């Protein structure tokens, strides 16, 4: 896994050098700050997606969770005038509850993660559109939340707080995944759930916990995204964001078959994705090709993962 991470880091360095040569604005403080902000925004929920993928599952509902929890968060602040910290707590707990529902359906009712989260994708966005009567949720003119805005969109020494939060969450999740019994169980379940169950691991609880972590981080990301956009159109807010998360995880070494992955890899995957997005913008490539770039990145990641797996299998047979 360390070799994968090192290779991904070198790829980031090479791509960064190429982009800076093609357009020197890439290394400007403004561009680097904006890129770091986007890395933080998209990296947060990519870590949660990575946990789910390591179990052999997938979470397709993340983008719709942003729409639903985002409009609820703004409504709590604007209409109900709750304290910002209380509104934030409600939204994060909301994400945890949604993750717990996904975990329950996958582990207790034995439904396929793809089906469960695909239904969530449709349901949550539909509820969000109904909640706002298909309108746009936003802050009132002149309305300000200084502390909340500083924590979510502010910067310290030029470093966006979203990026700082991303690194802090990544550090905590790295300990959870790589230095705890839970993390070892998570990899064991992803490798072979039946064997893990016979080993005495409560596989249902482990899988459910992965979805809860994903939901909680999605709830936290909902707050940062809502404060970044300042207004939310439920029909489009968060559309295809789950693809960013899947792409970052796959690029970072998380196998879609489960049982493989690292937090460092996901961090590097999120960085590479945003550098590629930045490259599209700086080189004047039509933004309509953004999703084509994402699809290509996911495809390359999956193909590379399969080839590496086959290579390892051949070496093991010898």
C-alpha positions in Angstrom: 0.0 0.0 0.0 2.9 2.3 0.7 4.2 1.8 -2.8 0.8 2.9 -4.2 0.8 6.0 -2.0 4.3 6.9 -3.1 3.4 6.4 -6.7 0.4 8.6 -6.4 2.4 11.3 -4.6 5.0 11.3 -7.5 2.1 11.5 -10.0 0.8 14.6 -8.1 4.2 16.2 -8.3 4.6 15.5 -12.0 1.1 16.7 -12.8 1.6 19.8 -10.7 4.9 20.6 -12.5 3.3 20.1 -15.9 0.4 22.4 -15.0 2.7 25.1 -13.5 4.8 25.0 -16.7 1.7 25.3 -18.9 0.2 28.0 -16.8 2.4 29.8 -14.1 -0.8 31.0 -12.4 -1.1 27.5 -10.9 1.5 28.4 -8.3 -0.1 31.8 -7.4 -1.1 32.1 -3.7 -4.7 32.8 -4.7 -5.0 29.7 -6.9 -3.2 27.5 -4.4 -5.5 28.7 -1.6 -8.7 28.1 -3.6 -7.5 24.7 -4.6 -6.7 23.8 -1.0 -10.2 24.9 -0.1 -11.7 22.6 -2.6 -9.5 19.8 -1.5 -10.8 20.2 2.0 -14.4 20.5 0.9 -14.3 17.3 -1.2 -11.8 15.4 0.8 -13.9 15.4 4.0 -16.7 13.2 2.6 -14.3 11.2 0.4 -12.8 9.7 3.6 -16.2 8.5 4.7 -16.7 6.9 1.2 -13.4 5.2 1.6 -14.5 3.5 4.8 -17.5 2.1 3.1 -15.6 0.9 0.0 -13.1 -0.9 2.2 -16.0 -3.0 3.5 -16.8 -3.9 -0.1 -19.8 -1.6 -0.1 -20.5 1.8 -1.8 -22.4 5.0 -0.9 -24.2 6.6 -3.8 -26.4 8.9 -1.6 -23.8 11.4 -0.5 -24.7 14.1 -3.0 -28.4 13.9 -2.1 -27.5 14.0 1.6 -25.8 17.3 1.0 -29.0 18.7 -0.6 -31.2 17.5 2.2 -29.0 18.3 5.2 -27.9 21.6 3.5 -31.4 23.0 3.2 -32.2 21.8 6.8 -29.1 23.6 8.1 -30.0 26.8 6.4 -33.6 26.6 7.6 -32.5 26.0 11.2 -30.4 29.1 11.0 -32.7 31.4 9.1 -36.2 30.3 10.0 -35.8 28.7 13.4 -32.9 31.0 14.3 -31.1 28.3 16.3 -27.6 28.9 17.6 -25.2 27.9 14.8 -23.5 25.3 16.9 -26.8 23.6 17.7 -27.8 23.7 14.1 -24.5 22.2 13.1 -24.9 19.4 15.8 -28.4 18.6 14.4 -27.1 18.3 10.9 -24.1 16.1 11.8 -26.4 13.9 13.9 -28.8 13.8 10.9 -26.0 12.4 8.8 -25.2 9.8 11.4 -28.9 8.7 11.5 -29.0 8.4 7.7 -25.8 6.4 7.8 -27.2 4.2 10.5 -30.3 3.6 8.3 -28.1 2.5 5.4 -26.1 0.2 7.7 -29.3 -1.3 9.1 -30.7 -2.0 5.6 -27.4 -3.5 4.4 -26.6 -5.6 7.5 -30.0 -6.6 8.9 -32.2 -6.8 5.8 -29.3 -8.0 3.7 -30.0 -5.5 0.9 -27.3 -4.7 -1.6 -25.4 -1.4 -0.7 -25.8 -0.3 -4.3 -29.6 -0.6 -4.1 -29.9 0.9 -0.6 -27.8 4.0 -1.4 -29.3 4.4 -4.9 -32.7 4.6 -3.3 -31.3 7.1 -0.7 -30.0 9.2 -3.6 -33.5 9.5 -5.0 -35.4 9.8 -1.7 -33.2 12.4 0.0 -33.1 14.7 -3.1 -36.9 14.3 -3.5 -37.5 15.2 0.1 -35.1 18.2 -0.1 -37.0 19.5 -3.1 -40.4 19.0 -1.3 -39.0 20.7 1.8 -38.2 23.9 -0.1 -41.2 23.6 -2.5 -38.6 23.1 -5.2 -37.2 26.6 -4.4 -33.7 27.7 -3.3 -32.7 27.9 0.3 -30.4 30.7 1.2 -29.5 33.3 3.8 -31.3 36.5 4.2 -29.8 39.8 2.9 -27.2 41.0 5.4 -27.5 38.0 7.6 -24.1 37.0 9.1 -22.7 34.3 11.4 -19.2 35.5 12.1 -17.9 32.6 14.2 -19.5 30.0 11.9 -18.2 31.8 8.8 -14.7 32.0 10.2 -14.6 28.3 11.1 -15.9 27.1 7.7 -14.8 29.7 5.1 -12.1 31.6 7.0 -8.3 31.2 6.6 -5.4 31.2 8.9 -2.0 32.3 7.4 -3.6 31.9 4.0 -4.6 28.2 4.7 -8.4 27.6 4.3 -10.0 26.2 7.4 -11.8 23.6 5.3 -8.4 22.2 4.4 -7.3 22.3 8.1 -10.4 20.4 9.1 -9.8 17.9 6.3 -6.3 17.2 7.6 -7.5 16.9 11.2 -10.2 14.5 10.3 -7.8 12.5 8.1 -5.4 12.2 11.0 -8.1 10.9 13.4 -9.5 8.5 10.8 -5.9 7.3 10.0 -5.6 6.3 13.7 -9.0 4.6 13.6 -8.3 2.7 10.4 -4.7 1.8 10.8 -4.0 1.7 14.5 -7.2 0.2 16.1 -8.9 -3.1 16.4 -11.9 -1.7 14.5 -9.7 -0.9 11.6 -8.2 -4.4 11.4 -11.7 -5.8 11.6 -12.8 -3.4 8.8 -10.1 -4.8 6.5 -10.9 -8.4 7.5 -14.6 -7.9 6.6 -13.8 -6.3 3.3 -11.4 -9.1 2.4 -13.7 -12.0 3.3 -16.8 -11.2 5.3 -17.7 -14.9 5.8 -14.3 -15.8 7.1 -14.3 -12.7 9.4 -17.7 -13.9 10.8 -16.3 -17.4 11.5 -13.4 -15.7 13.2 -15.7 -14.2 15.8 -16.0 -10.7 14.3 -19.4 -9.1 14.5 -19.4 -8.2 10.8 -22.8 -6.5 10.8 -21.7 -4.0 13.4 -18.4 -3.3 11.6 -20.2 -2.7 8.3 -22.9 -0.6 9.9 -20.2 1.5 11.7 -18.6 2.3 8.3 -21.9 3.7 7.0 -22.4 5.7 10.1 -18.9 7.2 9.8 -19.7 8.0 6.1 -23.0 9.6 7.1 -21.4 11.6 9.9 -18.7 13.0 7.6 -21.3 13.7 5.0 -23.3 15.7 7.6 -20.1 17.7 8.5 -19.4 18.3 4.8 -23.0 19.5 4.4 -22.2 22.4 6.7 -19.0 23.4 4.9 -20.6 23.2 1.5 -23.7 25.2 2.6 -21.5 28.0 3.9 -19.3 27.8 0.8 -22.2 28.1 -1.7 -24.4 30.4 0.6 -27.5 29.1 -1.2 -28.8 25.6 -2.1 -30.9 24.6 -5.0 -32.0 21.0 -4.0 -32.4 20.0 -7.6 -28.7 20.4 -8.3 -26.8 20.9 -5.1 -24.3 18.1 -4.6 -25.1 16.4 -7.9 -22.5 13.7 -8.8 -20.4 14.6 -5.7 -20.5 10.9 -4.8 -18.4 10.4 -8.0 -15.7 12.7 -6.6 -15.6 10.6 -3.4 -15.5 7.3 -5.2 -12.8 8.6 -7.6 -10.7 9.9 -4.7 -11.0 6.6 -2.8 -10.3 4.4 -5.9 -7.3 6.6 -6.9 -6.1 6.4 -3.3 -5.9 2.6 -3.5 -9.3 1.6 -2.1 -10.3 -1.5 -4.1 -14.0 -1.7 -5.1 -13.9 -5.4 -4.1 -13.1 -4.3 -0.5 -10.3 -5.0 1.9 -7.8 -2.5 0.7 -7.2 1.2 1.2 -5.5 3.9 3.3 -6.3 7.3 4.6 -3.1 8.7 3.1 -4.1 7.3 -0.3 -7.5 9.0 -0.1 -5.9 12.3 0.9 -3.6 12.1 -2.1 -6.5 11.0 -4.4 -8.5 14.0 -3.3 -5.5 16.3 -4.0 -4.9 14.8 -7.4 -8.5 15.2 -8.4 -8.6 18.9 -7.6 -5.3 19.5 -9.4 -6.8 17.8 -12.5 -9.9 20.0 -12.1 -7.7 23.0 -11.7 -5.8 22.0 -14.8 -9.1 21.9 -16.8 -9.9 25.5 -15.6 -6.4 27.0 -16.1 -6.0 25.5 -19.6 -9.4 26.8 -20.8 -10.8 23.3 -21.3 -14.6 23.5 -21.5 -16.0 22.8 -18.0 -18.5 20.5 -19.6 -15.6 18.0 -19.8 -15.3 17.9 -16.0 -17.3 14.8 -15.7 -15.5 13.2 -18.6 -12.3 13.8 -16.7 -13.8 12.2 -13.6 -15.1 9.2 -15.5 -11.7 8.7 -17.1 -9.9 8.9 -13.7 -12.2 6.3 -12.1 -11.8 4.0 -15.1 -8.0 4.3 -15.0 -8.0 3.7 -11.2 -10.1 0.5 -11.6 -8.1 -0.8 -14.5 -4.8 -0.2 -12.5 -6.3 -1.9 -9.5 -7.2 -5.0 -11.5 -3.8 -5.2 -13.1 -2.0 -4.9 -9.8 -4.2 -7.6 -8.3 -3.5 -9.9 -11.2 0.2 -9.3 -10.9 0.2 -10.0 -7.1 -1.8 -13.2 -7.8 0.7 -14.4 -10.3 3.6 -13.7 -8.0 1.8 -15.6 -5.2 1.3 -18.6 -7.4 5.0 -18.7 -8.2 
